[in-house]
Amino acid sequence: MRNSEMALGADQAQWLKQYYFMRAAFSAAWVVAAFALAPSSAAISAALLVAYPAWDAAANYLDALNSGGLNHNRTQGLNVLVSLATTIAVILALQVSMNWVLGIFGAWAILSGLLQLGTAVRRWKRFGAQWAMVLSGGQSALAGGFFIFQATMPAVPSIANVAGYAAVGAIYFLVSAVWLTVGSWRRSAAL
């Protein structure tokens, strides 16, 4: 491998660590807001429910651009589109009921989870430390099915249903970031 290729790989690995830490921090902050602020205001709850898939679209777009572009990262490109469509669908579903909102989040969790899993599998050989992202993507798809089931029940869901999902996602992103950081330290120490 040439020096320029090694430098590019190191830059992308550094970006990936920062990206995972950023995703963990956003998700953790979102969960705190969902539990601390949303119960006192329907407007805050609605804004948070719209912001979550919108953030996911922006984050996937940013990651794709920093990881070789959208053509090189088609699963992320699709994830951007799915998350943007979800953002619009959530805005519309908020006019109907929280059951609809949770159903939309369920469909999104399935699709975005499978796309995240695809991205992680593609990155596994190059960067390692993707096992948490693979688990996260798979678990997201399963959670989505559960959300859809809950949405069909007569009980009215709340933002708390989504907050638990977001909290688990934050943990997976944090684990991936720490795992990449420790791997980087080990490689540096071996040199």
Phi and psi restraints in degrees (value plus and minus 20) as a CYANA .aco file:
   2 ARG   PHI     -94.7   -54.7
   2 ARG   PSI     140.6   180.6
   3 ASN   PHI     -79.7   -39.7
   3 ASN   PSI     -59.1   -19.1
   4 SER   PHI     -85.3   -45.3
   4 SER   PSI     -57.4   -17.4
   5 GLU   PHI     -88.3   -48.3
   5 GLU   PSI     -59.0   -19.0
   6 MET   PHI     -84.9   -44.9
   6 MET   PSI     -61.1   -21.1
   7 ALA   PHI     -84.8   -44.8
   7 ALA   PSI     -61.9   -21.9
   8 LEU   PHI     -82.4   -42.4
   8 LEU   PSI     -63.3   -23.3
   9 GLY   PHI     -82.6   -42.6
   9 GLY   PSI     -60.5   -20.5
  10 ALA   PHI     -86.5   -46.5
  10 ALA   PSI     -59.9   -19.9
  11 ASP   PHI     -83.5   -43.5
  11 ASP   PSI     -62.7   -22.7
  12 GLN   PHI     -87.7   -47.7
  12 GLN   PSI     -57.7   -17.7
  13 ALA   PHI     -84.4   -44.4
  13 ALA   PSI     -60.8   -20.8
  14 GLN   PHI     -83.2   -43.2
  14 GLN   PSI     -63.7   -23.7
  15 TRP   PHI     -78.8   -38.8
  15 TRP   PSI     -65.7   -25.7
  16 LEU   PHI     -80.1   -40.1
  16 LEU   PSI     -61.5   -21.5
  17 LYS   PHI     -80.5   -40.5
  17 LYS   PSI     -68.1   -28.1
  18 GLN   PHI     -82.3   -42.3
  18 GLN   PSI     -61.1   -21.1
  19 TYR   PHI     -81.7   -41.7
  19 TYR   PSI     -66.9   -26.9
  20 TYR   PHI     -84.9   -44.9
  20 TYR   PSI     -60.0   -20.0
  21 PHE   PHI     -82.9   -42.9
  21 PHE   PSI     -61.3   -21.3
  22 MET   PHI     -83.5   -43.5
  22 MET   PSI     -63.2   -23.2
  23 ARG   PHI     -84.7   -44.7
  23 ARG   PSI     -60.2   -20.2
  24 ALA   PHI     -83.1   -43.1
  24 ALA   PSI     -64.9   -24.9
  25 ALA   PHI     -84.1   -44.1
  25 ALA   PSI     -64.3   -24.3
  26 PHE   PHI     -82.1   -42.1
  26 PHE   PSI     -67.5   -27.5
  27 SER   PHI     -82.1   -42.1
  27 SER   PSI     -61.4   -21.4
  28 ALA   PHI     -82.6   -42.6
  28 ALA   PSI     -64.3   -24.3
  29 ALA   PHI     -83.9   -43.9
  29 ALA   PSI     -59.0   -19.0
  30 TRP   PHI     -83.7   -43.7
  30 TRP   PSI     -63.1   -23.1
  31 VAL   PHI     -83.1   -43.1
  31 VAL   PSI     -64.1   -24.1
  32 VAL   PHI     -79.6   -39.6
  32 VAL   PSI     -65.7   -25.7
  33 ALA   PHI     -83.7   -43.7
  33 ALA   PSI     -58.4   -18.4
  34 ALA   PHI     -83.0   -43.0
  34 ALA   PSI     -58.7   -18.7
  35 PHE   PHI    -105.9   -65.9
  35 PHE   PSI     -53.2   -13.2
  36 ALA   PHI    -109.8   -69.8
  36 ALA   PSI     -56.5   -16.5
  37 LEU   PHI    -128.2   -88.2
  37 LEU   PSI     -59.1   -19.1
  38 ALA   PHI     -81.0   -41.0
  38 ALA   PSI     -58.5   -18.5
  39 PRO   PHI     -80.9   -40.9
  39 PRO   PSI     -43.2    -3.2
  40 SER   PHI    -111.2   -71.2
  40 SER   PSI     -27.5    12.5
  41 SER   PHI    -172.1  -132.1
  41 SER   PSI     101.7   141.7
  42 ALA   PHI     -85.1   -45.1
  42 ALA   PSI     -52.7   -12.7
  43 ALA   PHI     -87.3   -47.3
  43 ALA   PSI     -61.9   -21.9
  44 ILE   PHI     -85.8   -45.8
  44 ILE   PSI     -62.5   -22.5
  45 SER   PHI     -79.2   -39.2
  45 SER   PSI     -66.4   -26.4
  46 ALA   PHI     -82.4   -42.4
  46 ALA   PSI     -63.8   -23.8
  47 ALA   PHI     -81.9   -41.9
  47 ALA   PSI     -60.9   -20.9
  48 LEU   PHI     -86.5   -46.5
  48 LEU   PSI     -60.2   -20.2
  49 LEU   PHI     -85.7   -45.7
  49 LEU   PSI     -52.6   -12.6
  50 VAL   PHI     -97.0   -57.0
  50 VAL   PSI     -58.4   -18.4
  51 ALA   PHI     -86.1   -46.1
  51 ALA   PSI     -52.5   -12.5
  52 TYR   PHI     -82.1   -42.1
  52 TYR   PSI     -74.5   -34.5
  53 PRO   PHI     -89.9   -49.9
  53 PRO   PSI     -49.5    -9.5
  54 ALA   PHI     -83.7   -43.7
  54 ALA   PSI     -62.4   -22.4
  55 TRP   PHI     -82.2   -42.2
  55 TRP   PSI     -62.3   -22.3
  56 ASP   PHI     -80.8   -40.8
  56 ASP   PSI     -60.6   -20.6
  57 ALA   PHI     -81.8   -41.8
  57 ALA   PSI     -67.9   -27.9
  58 ALA   PHI     -83.8   -43.8
  58 ALA   PSI     -62.2   -22.2
  59 ALA   PHI     -85.5   -45.5
  59 ALA   PSI     -63.7   -23.7
  60 ASN   PHI     -84.7   -44.7
  60 ASN   PSI     -58.0   -18.0
  61 TYR   PHI     -83.4   -43.4
  61 TYR   PSI     -67.6   -27.6
  62 LEU   PHI     -81.0   -41.0
  62 LEU   PSI     -63.1   -23.1
  63 ASP   PHI     -84.9   -44.9
  63 ASP   PSI     -63.9   -23.9
  64 ALA   PHI     -80.2   -40.2
  64 ALA   PSI     -63.8   -23.8
  65 LEU   PHI     -82.6   -42.6
  65 LEU   PSI     -56.8   -16.8
  66 ASN   PHI    -105.1   -65.1
  66 ASN   PSI     -21.4    18.6
  67 SER   PHI    -143.5  -103.5
  67 SER   PSI      13.2    53.2
  68 GLY   PHI      87.9   127.9
  68 GLY   PSI     -21.9    18.1
  69 GLY   PHI      77.1   117.1
  69 GLY   PSI     146.8   186.8
  70 LEU   PHI     -86.6   -46.6
  70 LEU   PSI     -53.4   -13.4
  71 ASN   PHI     -86.2   -46.2
  71 ASN   PSI     -52.0   -12.0
  72 HIS   PHI    -102.5   -62.5
  72 HIS   PSI     -38.5     1.5
  73 ASN   PHI    -145.5  -105.5
  73 ASN   PSI      46.8    86.8
  74 ARG   PHI     -86.0   -46.0
  74 ARG   PSI     -54.0   -14.0
  75 THR   PHI     -83.8   -43.8
  75 THR   PSI     -56.8   -16.8
  76 GLN   PHI     -92.7   -52.7
  76 GLN   PSI     -57.4   -17.4
  77 GLY   PHI     -78.6   -38.6
  77 GLY   PSI     -64.1   -24.1
  78 LEU   PHI     -85.0   -45.0
  78 LEU   PSI     -57.9   -17.9
  79 ASN   PHI     -84.0   -44.0
  79 ASN   PSI     -56.5   -16.5
  80 VAL   PHI     -79.7   -39.7
  80 VAL   PSI     -68.5   -28.5
  81 LEU   PHI     -83.9   -43.9
  81 LEU   PSI     -63.3   -23.3
  82 VAL   PHI     -82.5   -42.5
  82 VAL   PSI     -62.6   -22.6
  83 SER   PHI     -89.4   -49.4
  83 SER   PSI     -56.5   -16.5
  84 LEU   PHI     -85.4   -45.4
  84 LEU   PSI     -64.3   -24.3
  85 ALA   PHI     -81.6   -41.6
  85 ALA   PSI     -58.9   -18.9
  86 THR   PHI     -84.6   -44.6
  86 THR   PSI     -61.1   -21.1
  87 THR   PHI     -77.0   -37.0
  87 THR   PSI     -66.7   -26.7
  88 ILE   PHI     -85.1   -45.1
  88 ILE   PSI     -63.2   -23.2
  89 ALA   PHI     -83.3   -43.3
  89 ALA   PSI     -57.6   -17.6
  90 VAL   PHI     -85.7   -45.7
  90 VAL   PSI     -62.4   -22.4
  91 ILE   PHI     -77.0   -37.0
  91 ILE   PSI     -64.5   -24.5
  92 LEU   PHI     -89.5   -49.5
  92 LEU   PSI     -62.2   -22.2
  93 ALA   PHI     -86.2   -46.2
  93 ALA   PSI     -49.6    -9.6
  94 LEU   PHI     -81.5   -41.5
  94 LEU   PSI     -43.5    -3.5
  95 GLN   PHI     -98.3   -58.3
  95 GLN   PSI     -34.8     5.2
  96 VAL   PHI    -121.7   -81.7
  96 VAL   PSI     -87.1   -47.1
  97 SER   PHI    -190.3  -150.3
  97 SER   PSI     141.1   181.1
  98 MET   PHI     -87.2   -47.2
  98 MET   PSI     -46.0    -6.0
  99 ASN   PHI     -82.8   -42.8
  99 ASN   PSI     -61.3   -21.3
 100 TRP   PHI     -84.9   -44.9
 100 TRP   PSI     -62.3   -22.3
 101 VAL   PHI     -79.5   -39.5
 101 VAL   PSI     -66.2   -26.2
 102 LEU   PHI     -84.9   -44.9
 102 LEU   PSI     -56.9   -16.9
 103 GLY   PHI     -82.5   -42.5
 103 GLY   PSI     -61.0   -21.0
 104 ILE   PHI     -83.6   -43.6
 104 ILE   PSI     -64.8   -24.8
 105 PHE   PHI     -81.1   -41.1
 105 PHE   PSI     -55.0   -15.0
 106 GLY   PHI     -83.9   -43.9
 106 GLY   PSI     -67.9   -27.9
 107 ALA   PHI     -81.8   -41.8
 107 ALA   PSI     -61.4   -21.4
 108 TRP   PHI     -84.1   -44.1
 108 TRP   PSI     -63.6   -23.6
 109 ALA   PHI     -80.2   -40.2
 109 ALA   PSI     -58.6   -18.6
 110 ILE   PHI     -84.7   -44.7
 110 ILE   PSI     -73.9   -33.9
 111 LEU   PHI     -85.6   -45.6
 111 LEU   PSI     -68.6   -28.6
 112 SER   PHI     -88.5   -48.5
 112 SER   PSI     -52.8   -12.8
 113 GLY   PHI     -83.9   -43.9
 113 GLY   PSI     -63.7   -23.7
 114 LEU   PHI     -86.6   -46.6
 114 LEU   PSI     -57.3   -17.3
 115 LEU   PHI     -89.2   -49.2
 115 LEU   PSI     -57.9   -17.9
 116 GLN   PHI     -83.5   -43.5
 116 GLN   PSI     -61.8   -21.8
 117 LEU   PHI     -80.2   -40.2
 117 LEU   PSI     -64.0   -24.0
 118 GLY   PHI     -81.2   -41.2
 118 GLY   PSI     -61.6   -21.6
 119 THR   PHI     -83.9   -43.9
 119 THR   PSI     -63.6   -23.6
 120 ALA   PHI     -84.5   -44.5
 120 ALA   PSI     -62.4   -22.4
 121 VAL   PHI     -82.7   -42.7
 121 VAL   PSI     -61.2   -21.2
 122 ARG   PHI     -83.8   -43.8
 122 ARG   PSI     -56.5   -16.5
 123 ARG   PHI    -103.0   -63.0
 123 ARG   PSI     -35.4     4.6
 124 TRP   PHI     -73.7   -33.7
 124 TRP   PSI     -71.4   -31.4
 125 LYS   PHI     -83.0   -43.0
 125 LYS   PSI     -59.4   -19.4
 126 ARG   PHI     -97.1   -57.1
 126 ARG   PSI     -60.4   -20.4
 127 PHE   PHI    -135.2   -95.2
 127 PHE   PSI     -38.6     1.4
 128 GLY   PHI      45.2    85.2
 128 GLY   PSI    -191.4  -151.4
 129 ALA   PHI      34.4    74.4
 129 ALA   PSI       7.7    47.7
 130 GLN   PHI    -119.8   -79.8
 130 GLN   PSI     -19.8    20.2
 131 TRP   PHI     -79.3   -39.3
 131 TRP   PSI     -56.6   -16.6
 132 ALA   PHI     -88.1   -48.1
 132 ALA   PSI     -55.4   -15.4
 133 MET   PHI     -91.7   -51.7
 133 MET   PSI     -54.1   -14.1
 134 VAL   PHI     -83.9   -43.9
 134 VAL   PSI     -67.6   -27.6
 135 LEU   PHI     -81.5   -41.5
 135 LEU   PSI     -62.2   -22.2
 136 SER   PHI     -80.7   -40.7
 136 SER   PSI     -66.2   -26.2
 137 GLY   PHI     -82.2   -42.2
 137 GLY   PSI     -64.2   -24.2
 138 GLY   PHI     -84.4   -44.4
 138 GLY   PSI     -63.8   -23.8
 139 GLN   PHI     -87.3   -47.3
 139 GLN   PSI     -55.0   -15.0
 140 SER   PHI     -80.4   -40.4
 140 SER   PSI     -64.2   -24.2
 141 ALA   PHI     -82.7   -42.7
 141 ALA   PSI     -61.0   -21.0
 142 LEU   PHI     -86.2   -46.2
 142 LEU   PSI     -62.9   -22.9
 143 ALA   PHI     -81.3   -41.3
 143 ALA   PSI     -57.2   -17.2
 144 GLY   PHI     -79.5   -39.5
 144 GLY   PSI     -61.9   -21.9
 145 GLY   PHI     -81.7   -41.7
 145 GLY   PSI     -59.8   -19.8
 146 PHE   PHI     -86.3   -46.3
 146 PHE   PSI     -60.2   -20.2
 147 PHE   PHI     -80.0   -40.0
 147 PHE   PSI     -64.0   -24.0
 148 ILE   PHI     -82.4   -42.4
 148 ILE   PSI     -61.9   -21.9
 149 PHE   PHI     -81.3   -41.3
 149 PHE   PSI     -67.7   -27.7
 150 GLN   PHI     -80.6   -40.6
 150 GLN   PSI     -55.9   -15.9
 151 ALA   PHI     -84.8   -44.8
 151 ALA   PSI     -43.6    -3.6
 152 THR   PHI    -106.0   -66.0
 152 THR   PSI     -28.3    11.7
 153 MET   PHI     -99.8   -59.8
 153 MET   PSI     135.3   175.3
 154 PRO   PHI     -89.8   -49.8
 154 PRO   PSI     -43.8    -3.8
 155 ALA   PHI     -84.6   -44.6
 155 ALA   PSI     118.9   158.9
 156 VAL   PHI    -105.6   -65.6
 156 VAL   PSI      98.3   138.3
 157 PRO   PHI     -93.3   -53.3
 157 PRO   PSI     150.9   190.9
 158 SER   PHI    -154.6  -114.6
 158 SER   PSI    -199.2  -159.2
 159 ILE   PHI     -81.5   -41.5
 159 ILE   PSI     -43.7    -3.7
 160 ALA   PHI     -80.5   -40.5
 160 ALA   PSI     -52.3   -12.3
 161 ASN   PHI     -79.6   -39.6
 161 ASN   PSI     -60.1   -20.1
 162 VAL   PHI    -100.3   -60.3
 162 VAL   PSI     -51.9   -11.9
 163 ALA   PHI     -82.3   -42.3
 163 ALA   PSI     -57.6   -17.6
 164 GLY   PHI     -82.3   -42.3
 164 GLY   PSI     -61.7   -21.7
 165 TYR   PHI     -81.8   -41.8
 165 TYR   PSI     -64.8   -24.8
 166 ALA   PHI     -84.9   -44.9
 166 ALA   PSI     -56.2   -16.2
 167 ALA   PHI     -84.6   -44.6
 167 ALA   PSI     -62.5   -22.5
 168 VAL   PHI     -84.3   -44.3
 168 VAL   PSI     -60.2   -20.2
 169 GLY   PHI     -80.4   -40.4
 169 GLY   PSI     -60.7   -20.7
 170 ALA   PHI     -80.5   -40.5
 170 ALA   PSI     -61.0   -21.0
 171 ILE   PHI     -84.1   -44.1
 171 ILE   PSI     -64.1   -24.1
 172 TYR   PHI     -82.1   -42.1
 172 TYR   PSI     -62.8   -22.8
 173 PHE   PHI     -84.9   -44.9
 173 PHE   PSI     -60.5   -20.5
 174 LEU   PHI     -84.6   -44.6
 174 LEU   PSI     -63.7   -23.7
 175 VAL   PHI     -80.3   -40.3
 175 VAL   PSI     -63.7   -23.7
 176 SER   PHI     -82.9   -42.9
 176 SER   PSI     -63.1   -23.1
 177 ALA   PHI     -83.5   -43.5
 177 ALA   PSI     -64.7   -24.7
 178 VAL   PHI     -86.3   -46.3
 178 VAL   PSI     -62.0   -22.0
 179 TRP   PHI     -81.0   -41.0
 179 TRP   PSI     -64.2   -24.2
 180 LEU   PHI     -84.5   -44.5
 180 LEU   PSI     -58.9   -18.9
 181 THR   PHI     -84.4   -44.4
 181 THR   PSI     -66.4   -26.4
 182 VAL   PHI     -83.9   -43.9
 182 VAL   PSI     -61.4   -21.4
 183 GLY   PHI     -80.6   -40.6
 183 GLY   PSI     -60.5   -20.5
 184 SER   PHI     -84.3   -44.3
 184 SER   PSI     -62.6   -22.6
 185 TRP   PHI     -82.2   -42.2
 185 TRP   PSI     -61.7   -21.7
 186 ARG   PHI     -84.4   -44.4
 186 ARG   PSI     -62.4   -22.4
 187 ARG   PHI     -84.4   -44.4
 187 ARG   PSI     -59.8   -19.8
 188 SER   PHI     -84.6   -44.6
 188 SER   PSI     -60.2   -20.2
 189 ALA   PHI     -88.0   -48.0
 189 ALA   PSI     -50.5   -10.5
 190 ALA   PHI     -94.5   -54.5
 190 ALA   PSI     -39.7     0.3
